[in-house]
């Protein structure tokens, strides 16, 4: 693992091994946040079925753009 981290630092994308690890942690935190948002959405009571009626409502709604 150390060789891999050293190669990432040597590539110039990270100044130090610590900076690389910090970026991995930030990425992992963001992934966990996105996962939680997805789970919150799935578990919310406001779900609308994505069916033909929904698609028609979306197609027929005004967009604010000239035709």
Rosetta blueprint (number, residue, H / E / L):
1 X L
2 X H
3 X H
4 X H
5 X H
6 X H
7 X H
8 X H
9 X H
10 X H
11 X L
12 X L
13 X L
14 X L
15 X L
16 X L
17 X H
18 X H
19 X H
20 X H
21 X H
22 X H
23 X H
24 X H
25 X H
26 X H
27 X H
28 X H
29 X H
30 X H
31 X H
32 X H
33 X H
34 X H
35 X H
36 X H
37 X H
38 X H
39 X H
40 X H
41 X H
42 X H
43 X H
44 X L
45 X L
46 X L
47 X L
48 X L
49 X L
50 X L
51 X L
52 X H
53 X H
54 X H
55 X H
56 X H
57 X H
58 X H
59 X H
60 X H
61 X L
62 X L
63 X L
64 X L
65 X L
66 X L
67 X L
